[in-house]
């Protein structure tokens, strides 16, 4: 389930950086009381650091597909991005995303 023609770990690391950039460029840090913003930013950084650690630490073959799928499910990776993977992997990620959407919709309708 590796991307064809290049190292998949490099792709994951590039998208980790994309995730970090999205976090740091958020408009929520531009206004408000400086002290409140500091506290909010501190808490957000701690939370985001835990998220990054859970997602990317110990990225081995057994966790690789779920990490890539999580990036796809969260919208960090697009359908065009997963086109670098073999057809079987693409179809599996699309199937998983569709199933997750159905599950979330069912939960929200309860």
C-alpha positions in Angstrom: 0.0 0.0 0.0 2.9 2.3 -0.7 2.7 5.2 -3.2 4.1 4.3 -6.5 7.4 5.9 -7.6 8.4 7.6 -4.4 8.8 7.1 -0.6 5.4 7.2 1.2 7.0 8.5 4.4 8.1 11.6 2.6 4.6 12.2 1.5 3.3 11.8 5.1 5.9 14.1 6.5 5.1 16.8 3.8 1.4 16.6 4.8 2.3 16.7 8.5 4.0 20.1 7.7 0.8 21.1 5.8 -1.2 20.3 8.9 1.2 22.4 11.1 1.0 25.3 8.7 -2.8 25.2 8.7 -2.7 25.3 12.5 -0.3 28.2 12.7 -2.0 30.3 10.1 -5.4 30.1 11.8 -7.2 33.5 12.0 -8.2 32.8 15.7 -4.8 34.1 16.8 -5.2 37.6 15.3 -7.6 39.3 17.7 -8.5 39.5 21.4 -6.9 40.2 24.7 -3.2 39.2 24.5 -3.2 37.3 27.8 -6.3 35.4 26.9 -4.8 34.7 23.4 -1.6 33.4 25.1 -3.5 31.0 27.3 -5.7 29.9 24.4 -2.6 29.4 22.2 -0.7 27.5 24.9 -3.6 25.1 25.4 -4.0 24.7 21.6 -0.3 24.0 21.1 -0.4 21.3 23.9 -3.4 19.7 22.3 -2.0 19.9 18.8 1.3 18.5 19.9 -0.5 15.4 21.3 -2.4 15.1 18.0 0.8 15.3 15.9 2.5 12.8 18.2 -0.4 10.3 18.1 -0.6 10.6 14.3 3.1 10.5 13.3 5.2 8.9 16.1 6.2 5.3 15.4 4.9 5.4 11.9 5.5 1.8 10.8 4.0 -0.4 8.1 1.2 -1.5 10.4 0.1 2.1 11.1 0.8 3.5 7.7 -2.5 2.9 6.0 -4.5 4.3 8.9 -2.3 7.3 9.1 -2.7 8.1 5.4 -6.5 7.4 5.7 -6.7 9.8 8.7 -5.1 12.5 6.6 -7.6 11.8 3.8 -10.6 11.6 6.2 -9.5 14.9 7.8 -9.2 16.6 4.4 -5.5 17.1 4.6 -5.1 14.7 1.7 -7.3 15.1 -1.4 -8.5 12.5 -3.9 -5.7 13.8 -6.2 -3.2 13.2 -3.5 -4.1 9.6 -2.9 -3.9 9.0 -6.7 -0.2 8.4 -6.0 -1.1 5.1 -4.3 -1.9 1.9 -6.2 -5.5 1.4 -7.3 -6.3 -1.1 -4.6 -5.2 1.3 -1.9 -7.1 4.2 -3.5 -10.3 2.1 -3.6 -9.8 1.0 0.0 -9.4 4.6 1.3 -12.4 5.8 -0.8 -14.5 2.9 0.6 -13.4 3.6 4.2 -14.2 7.3 3.8 -17.6 6.5 2.4 -18.3 4.2 5.3 -17.1 6.7 7.9 -19.4 9.4 6.3 -22.4 7.0 6.6 -21.5 6.2 10.2 -21.1 9.9 11.2 -24.4 10.8 9.4 -26.2 8.0 11.3 -24.8 9.2 14.6 -25.8 12.8 13.9 -29.3 11.7 13.0 -29.9 9.9 16.3 
